[in-house]
Amino acid sequence: MGTEKVRKILKSFGLTDKEAELYIFLAKHGVLRTGEIAKGIKTHRVEVYRLLRSLQTKGAIEATLESPTRFTTVPFELILELFIKAKREETALIENTKQSVLNDWNIISKVQQEPFLEKFTVVEGNKKIYAKITQMATETKNHLYAMAKFSGLARADRFGVFDAAFNHPLRKQIRYHFLTDLSEQTLNPMKELFKKAANTGFDFKVRNPDLGLNLFPNMIMRDDEEVLFFISPRIGRPEWNEKCLWTNCKSLVQAFTSVFDELWRTSTTLDTKIAEMEKYDCTSRSRTIANLEVSEKKYEDAIRFAEKEIIVMTSGKDFGKIWKKRANQIKRLVDLGVSVRIMAPITKDNLGAAEEFSKFCEVRHVAASQMSTTIIDEKFLFQFETSPKNEMELTSPYKAQFYSEDQEYVCRVKVMLDDLWRNAHSPSLITLESLTESPLSRLKVVPDDCYSASMPDSPYQKMLFSIIEKPRTVSEKEVINKIMNAEKCTVKNPLKDTAVLYGKQSSAVIHLNKHLNLPDMIITLSIWNEKSVVGARNSLMVQLWLDTPKGKAFVPVAFVHDGPISLDALKAAFAGFPMVDNLQGMKKEEFQVHAYGNIRFAGWTKPIPLFPPKFVLPPSCILFEGYGKIKPGIIISRLPSGFVSMMEYNGMDAFVTFFHPSSKYSGPGTDGTMNRELIMTFKPP
């Protein structure tokens, strides 16, 4: 039996990943002391103590009576037998009490019918996820939509999802629409699945996004009533341990449906895609150019002799390096009357290139895509796949090159690029970092009379915060060790004692479309662990970009939390801000927060009132995707209330996607930050 198979079985027994890893290590190396185990699995001794206690409680390991204590595993065969026996007894108990439980339930359900609640539920692991998808397919009455890679659809087929759809009694009146990636490798399996569906006589349609399928989030929607979407990382995702969120919140279902509808509208049907691929096999007007030198020369010549227009959707890496080298060439073309539009994921690494190009052509931010595309004079189209592992590491635009002069295809893709362009945002040269970590002279001043009408006693003095010590560096390991070795923080008097919080935090500037009637905002998502003064809690703070008599500023206006916490210190620290009068507690099913690798997600099913009262943030979702190198640091600042805060962090940049019921916002990598580890210390004045 392979190690991975044993690991999966141990997890099904109730062991965590770390516990399974320790059990397997101990089984391989015999009787060991705690220090030897810690060194062998490269884990801190304190964490190993915790894992050993847990494994003893679960009956997976035993301790010797000697001093110092050594540990050994309970034989795997015995664990397996005990597990089988427990499952048999559990099944027998359920069978024996089934009728009695059903009778009790019938009495309860007749007496008390719960009202409809909009909520979140976490679904984790392939078996549970695809069982839920199967249930959704079975309960469908009108339509079932899905957006996923073909590998995801293949797994769904293996888990019986399509069988549930094919055997549905209402299948002839249900619309089944699927968006997926189609290629030479996936086309034949997709045709087989399509043929199987066609034989059942129901509305089964598949489309392919010509500009590449944005893989996050993969999602399934049913009848405008529920949506299941994946929050696992796109890069290095373990297929056997995926995580999903399910919600029946109408506003969020609407948000994800609008994303799907927009992509569906601009995608190619399966029949058309098949016809095009067969056509490309027998014509020279569209083909893959395998030779790197030929591909490069053809691409360079097409740009050099452009006459009217160049439209480019490229990778962040290419835009920052390869396209930056073309600046003078592109400027000369623009001077000759050629229109140039460039779309790319904007990051701190390529923000300089965006600023340079913006002087003579238009640049807009788009989310990272699987496909880079260039169209020249509506005659020539070049497409190439970005790196499947890390789009930011792509080094050449000439690999896996697809070229087309087919006017029908070129025009259709241009329409899609034009549509993408209209919904894209121009990158701001004012980054989130410049707003939150800038020197004192560049901080936003907030006058003390900006809210005098509603808060005459506001203690706003000069600014939101002031850095009282020059930001300094710290090692990544120092921050991690400090969190690992921390004791639980408790305070007797939150208005006088120092409070410490340990966890993770992500922030982003959000620039929504004007028709949504919401000003620019900063959303900060915090995930605190059990050692924090507030315990294991999640929170969301909203700051709005508001007019004041002396200028604009980001002002804290709302705070959402998911558990009972002492609000006295929070109110004291942020005294005078509108936020202290707008603190909202939500239940776990109403406010969900998750961290998964370099992914951070938050969603809420209740509207969040903002300040001024005319502003309301509807049920929405926000997604952070961290990228780049870790940048540790320490920042010490003072709030107007006199509280001093010290942030010790391992930070990184982040892309942000905000799902509003009426719009999807994709922010550049300059507008989001993620503190993978964070220690926040508050000292009262």
N, C-alpha and C positions, 0 to 999 in steps of 0.2 A: 504494500500500500504506500503510495507516495506521500511525502510530507504535506503537500497542499491538501490532499484528500483527508488526511488525519486532522489537519487544522480546521477544515470545514466541519468535520464530525464533532470535534471538541467544541466549536462555537455553537453547534446545534444543541450541545449539552448545557449551554448557558455560560461558557467561558468567553471572556473578551479576547480581542486580538492579542493583547500583551500577555494575558494569562495563558493562552494557547501556545504562544511563542516560548514562554518560560517553561511550561510543562514539557514541550518537545525537547528543549535544550537540556533540561534535567534528565529526561529519559535517555538522551544520548551520552551524557557525561557522568551519570551515576550520582553518588551521595556527595553533596557540595555544601559549603558554607555560604552565608549571605554575600559576603564580599566577593567570593569566587563567581557566584551567579551574576552579580552586578557587573563585574568586569567582563564576563563572557557574553552577556547580551547587551553590553554597552548602555546600561541604564543606571540612573542615580540610585544609590543604596536606599534612600528613603522610599523611593517608588517601588523598589524590589521588596522591601518589608511589607508594604501595602499589598502587593500582588501575592506574596506568600501567605499572608493572613487570609486573603480572599480564597485562595486555592485550598487552604486547609479547611475553611468553612464549607466549601463545596465538595470536600472529600476526595480531592484529586491528588494531594500530596500528603506526606507524613513527616513529622519532625523527630529527630533522635533525642535521647535524654541527656546526652553528653553536653559539655560546655567548652567552647561555643557550640551552639546548636547547628546540626547539619540537616539537610532536607533531601528526601527522595520521593519518587513518584509512586502513587498507587498503580499497580499494573493496569495497562490499558484494557486488557480483556475483562478485568473486574469492573472497571468503569462502564464498559459497554454493556455487560450483563445487567448491572444495576439500573442503567438507563432504560434498557428494554423492559425490565421488570416494572419500573415506575410507570412507563408508558402504558403497559398492559393493564396495570391496576387503575390508572387514570381513565382509560377507555372503558373498563368494566364499570367503574363508578358512574360515568356519564350515562352508559346504557341503562344501568339499574335505576337511575334517578330521572331519566329523560321525561317520562310521562308526568311525574310529580312536578318537575320544574316547569313544564309546559302549562300545566293546570294553574300553577301560581302566576305564571306570566300572563295568562289570559285574564285572570282576575285583575292584575295590576294594570294591564293595558286598557281594560275597559273603564277603570276608575280614573286613570290619569293619562291623558294624551299630551305629550310634551309639545310646546309650540315649535314652529320651524326656527332653527337657529343657523345663522351663517357662521361657519367655522372652518378651521384647518385641522387636518389629521396627517401625521407622518406615516409614510409607508416605506419600509426598508427591507432590502433583500429581494432577489429576483422572484422567488416563489410567491411572496406576498404581493409584490408589485403586479405581476402578470395575472395573479388571481383577481386582483382588483380591476385590472383592465378587462379581463374576461367578464366580470360582473357588469361592468359598464356596457360592454358589447351586448350582453344578454338583456339589459334593461333599456336599451335604446329604442325609442319610438319614432324619432324623426331623422336625426343625423348623428353620425360619429365621425369626427375629424381627428387626424393624427399628423404630427410632424416629427420625423425621426430619420436617422440614417437607415440605410437598407439593412445593415446588420441588426438593428433594433427590430425592424419588421420581421426579419428571419427568426429572431428569438421569440417574438410574439407568436409566430406560426408554430414554433416548437412547443410552446406552452399552451397551445390550443385556442388562442384568441380568435383566429380566423375561422376555426370550426364552429365556435359559438356564433359568429356572425353569419356563416353560410347556412347554419341550421335554424336561424331565427325565424319564427313564424311570420313576422312582419317584414322580412328582408326585401320584398319587392317594392315597398314604399319607403324604405330608409335610404338616405344618401350616405355612402361611405367614401370619404375623400381623404387621400393620403399624399403628403408632400415628402419626397425622399430624394436621395442622390442616385442618379442613374449614370452608369458608365458601361464600358464594354464588358467589365467583369460582372456587374450586377444586372445587366439587361436581360440575359436569358433566364435567370431565376425569377426576375420580376415578371417576365412574359408568362412563365409557367403558373405563377400565382394569379396573374390576371386571367389566364385561361380557365383556371380552376374556379375563379369567382364568376366569370361570364357564364359558365355552365349552370350556376345556381339561379341565374336569371334576375340579378338585382343590380342596383346602381352602385357600381364599384369603380371609382376613378382615381387615377394616379397622375401626379404632375411632378416635373423636375424644375427646380429653380435654376435658370441658365447662369446666374451669377454666383451660384454656390449656395448650399443650404447652411444658413446660420444655425449651428448645432445647439445653441443654448437659447431657450430651454427646449428640449424634446418634450412634446406634450400631446395629450389626448383629451378631447372635449366631447361631451355628450349633451345633445338637446338643449343647449344654453342653460343647463342646470348644474353641471359639475365639470371640473377640469383637474387632471392629474399631470403634474409637470416635474421633470427631473431636476434636482439641484446638485447632482454629482459633478465634479470637475470634468471639463472637456478633455483635458490632457491627462493621460495615464489613468483613466477611469477603470476601476476594478469591476468587470461586468457582473461578477457574482455578489457584489455588495453595493449595489446602487441604492440611492435614496431619492424618494419622491415626496412631494406635498400634494395632498388632495384638498380641494375646497369646493364648497357649494355657494360661495359668496357671489351673488349675481353680478356685482360690479367687476370683480376680478375675472369671472368667466367671460364677461363682455370684453375686458382688456385683452385677454389672450386670444379670444375669437377674432378681434379686429386685427391682431398681428397675423394670425393665420390667413384671414380673408385677403389682406393686402398682398401677402406672398403668393397666395393661390392665384390671384388675379393676374400676376405678372409672370407666371410659370408656364412651362411647356407641357402639353398633354403627352401621355405615354405614346399614343399613336404617332404623334408628330415627331417625338424624339426617336422612336424606332425608325421612322421613315428617313429622318435626317442622318442617322448613323449608317443606315444601309446606303444612302445616297453618297455619303462621304467616302464610303469604301470604293466607289466606282467613279469618282470624279476628282479632278485636280483642283477644283475651286475651293474645296474645304478639306484639310488634311492635317495630320499630326506631323510636325517636322522633328525627326529624331536627331538629326545632325546639329550639334550645338553651334558650329560656325555658320552653317547655312541659316539657322534660325536667327542668330544674332545679326547677320548681314541684312536679312530681309526686314527685320524689325527696325534697324537703324536707318535703312534707306527709306522706309515708309514714313518715318518721323522727319527725316531731313527734307523730303520733298512734299511735305504736307502743304496744302493750299488754303483750306478753309477752317478746319476744326480738328482739335485733338481732345478726346475725352479719355481720361485715365482713372481706373480704380485699381490701386496698387497696395502693396503691403506696407506696414509701417517701416520695416527695415529698408526696403527699396527706396521709399520716399526720402528717408533720412540720408541715404548714402548714394545710391545709383542715380536717382533723379536729381539730387542736389548737384551732381556733376554736370547735369544738363542745363543748369540755370541760364548760362549765357546763350546756349543754343535755343532754348525756348523763348528767351527774351527777344532774340533776333526774329524768330518766327512771329511773335506777337507784334513786333514793330512792322512786320510785313502784312499785318492784317489777319493772322491766323488766331482764332479763338482757342484758348487752352483752359480746360477745367480739370482739376485733379482732386480725387477723393482718396483718402487714406486714413488708417487709424492714427490719430495724432497723439504723440507721447512727448515727454520731456526731452527724449533723445532727438526727435525730429521737429520740435517746435521751432527751432531756428530756421530750418528749411522751409517750414510753412510760412514764417514771417517773411523770408526772402522772396518766395514765390508770390506771396500776396501783393507784392509791390507792382507786379505786372500781369498777374492772372488770378483766377479765383481758386481757392482751396477750401475744401470742406471735410469734416470728419465723418467717417463711417466705421461701423464695427468691423473687426477682423473677419474676413471671409475666406472660404476655401479656394476662391477663384480670383485671380488678378486679370483685369481686362483692359485693353486699349482699343479704341476705335478711331480711325483716321479718315477724315473726309467722307464719312458714311460709306466708304468703299472697302476698307481693310479692317479686319478684326483679328486681334491676337489675344489668346487666353492661355493661362498657365496655372497650374495648381500651386497653392502656397504649401509650405511645409506642414505635414499632418501632425508633427510633434510640437512645434513651436513656431508660429508664424513670424515671431520677431527674429528668428535666426536664418531666415531665407537669404541666400547670397546672390542668386542670379535669376533674372526674369526669363531666361531662355530655356530652362529645363521643362520637360513635358509640355512643349509649346504646341498649341493648336492655332491654326491659321485658316481664315476663311475670306473669300471674296464673293460668297453667295449673298446677293443683295437682300433677299428675303430674310435670311438669318441675321445679317448685319443690322438691318433696320429694326428687327424685333428686339435684339439685344440693346440697341441704342435707345429704344423707347423705355426699356427697363432702367438703363443708366440715367436717363433724364428724370424718371420718376424717383429714383433713389436720390438724385441730386436735389430735387425739390424738398425732400424730407430731411436732408442732411443739414448740419449746423456748421457755420464758420467757426473755427477755433478762436477762443479768446486768449489774448496774450497775458491776461491776468489769471494766474493759476491759483488753485486752492492753497498751495504751499505759500505763495506770496501773500495770501490773506491771513494765514494762521501762524506762519513761522517767520515772518519778515522782521527786519530790524525795527526798532522802536519808531524811527522816523517815518516808516512806511505804513504804520498801522492806521486803521480807520478811526477817526475821531467821532465819538457819539456825544452830542451836547446834552447837558443836564436838563434842558427844558424841552426835549423832543417829544415827551409825552405828558407835558404839564397839564393838558386838558383833562386827561383821564387819571394821571398819577401826580398830583401837585407836589408830593413829598418824595419824588423819585431821587435816589442818591446817585444817578448818573453824574459823574464828575467830568472825566475827560475822554475815556475810551473804554471799549469792551474789556480789554486786558492790556497790561503793559509787561514786557519782558524785563525782569529786574536783574537778570544775569545772562550774559552772553551764552547762547546755546552751545553745548559742548558734546563731545563724542563719548561713547561708551561701547564696550564690546558686546556683540550679540550674545556671547556665552554668559556674560555678567548678568544681563537682564533675565535670561532663562533660568540661571541658577538661583537668582534672587526670588523668582516666582516659585521654583520647585522647593526651596528651603523655607519659604515663608510660613509663619504661624498665622492662625486665624486672628484677624484684626477685630478687636472689640473696644468700644468706647463707652464711658459712663455718661459723659456730657458732650453731645455732638457739637455744641456751640463753643466748647473750650478745648476739647481733646483733638489730637491729630487723627485723621481718618485715612485709611489706605484701601485702595481697590485694585484687584488683580484680574486681568482678563485680556480682552481684545476690543479694538475699536476701529470703525471705518467711517470716513466722512466724504461727502461729495457735494459739489456745487451743481444744482439742477437748473437748467434754463428751459423752461417749458414753453410751448407755443402760446402766443398771445391770446388766442381765442379761448384758452382754458381759464383766463382771468385769474392767474396766479403769478405773483412776482417771482423773481429768482429766489432760490432758497438754498440753504445748506442743511443737509440731513446727516445727522451723526448717529450711528448705530453702535451701542455698547453691549458687550457680553461679559459679565463679571462672574468669577468662579466663587466657590463656597468659602474661600479664605478671605474674601472681601468683607468690608465692614457691613455691607448690605446683604451679604450672602450671595447665593447663586441667583442672579437676577439679570434680566435684559431690559434695555431701555432705548428710546428713540427721542432725540431732541431735534426740533425744527427751528431754524433761524430764517427770517424773511429779510429781503433787501427792500428797505422801506425809506420813503421820503422823510426827511426831518428838516426843520428850519435852516439847518446849516449843512445840508448835504445828505447823501445816502449812506446807509450802514446796514450790515447784517445784524439782526437783533433776535435773541432767543425769545420765541413766542409760544412754544408748546413743548410738553414733555410727557411721554407715554412710558409706562412701566408695567411689568407683568406679575407683580407680586407685592405683598405688603412690605413697605419700607418706611423708615423714619424720614419724614420729609422736612423736619425742622432745619437740619444742616443745609439741605438743598435750598430751601427758601432763604436761609441766611446768606449763603454764598452768592446766590443770584438775586439778592434783594434789589428791587427797583425795576427788574426786567418784567415784561408782560408774562413771561413763562411761569412765574410763581403763582399767578392766578389762573393758570391753565394746565394743571397737572391731572393727567387722566390715567387711571388704572384699568387694565384690560385683562381678561382671562386668557389662559394659554391657548384656548381654541380660537380666540379672537385676534391674538397678536403672536405670531410665530417668528422666531429668530433661530438661524442655524449657521454653523461654521463647518465647512467641509474642505479640508486642504486650504487652498488659497481662495476659496469661495465663501462669501458672506451673503446671507439672504435674510430679508425681513418682509413680512406681509401682514396686513391688518384688514379686518373685515368690518370695522366700524369707522365712520368718518371722524377726522380729527379737526376740531375747530381751531382756527388760527387767529392771530391778531393782525389787523383790526377784525371785528366780528364778521365782516362780509366775506372773508377768506375761509374756505373749508377745504381740507385735503381729503378727498374721498378714499374709500377702500382701495389700496394700491399695493404694489410690490416693488422692492428695490433690490438690485443684485450688484454685488461688488466682485470683480475678478482681478486679484492681485497679479502683478507681473514684475519682472526685473529683479535687480539685486536688493538684498536686505540692507537698509540704512539705519543703524542704531543711533540713538541720540538721547539727550536730556534737555528739556526746556523748563525753565522756572519762570512763572509769571504771576501777576497779581490782578485779581478782579477788583472792580470798583468798590465792592463791599469790604475790601481789606483782606479777604482770604487769599492765601498764597498756594498755588498749585505747582506741583513738580511732576512732569511726565517723563518716565524712563521707558523707552520703547524700542522695538525692532520693527521699523517701518518699511513700507514698499509702496510703489505707485499702484493705482487701480483704475480699471475701466469700470464704468457704472452704467447700468441699464435700469430705467425707471418705467414701470408698467402702470400707466394711468388708464382708467376706463375708456378714455377717448383718445389716447395717444400712447405711443411707445417712444421713449427718449433714450438715445444712446449717447453717452457723454465721452469726450476724449480722455485719454489717459493722463492728461494734465489736470483734470478736474476732480480726481478721486485719490484718496490715500487710504492705506490700510496698515494699522498697527497690529502685526501678527501676535506680538506679545506686548502688554502694556501694564505698567505700574503707575497708578495715579495717586499722589499723596496730597491731601488738603490740610493746610494748617490755618486755624482761625486767627483773626487779627489779635 
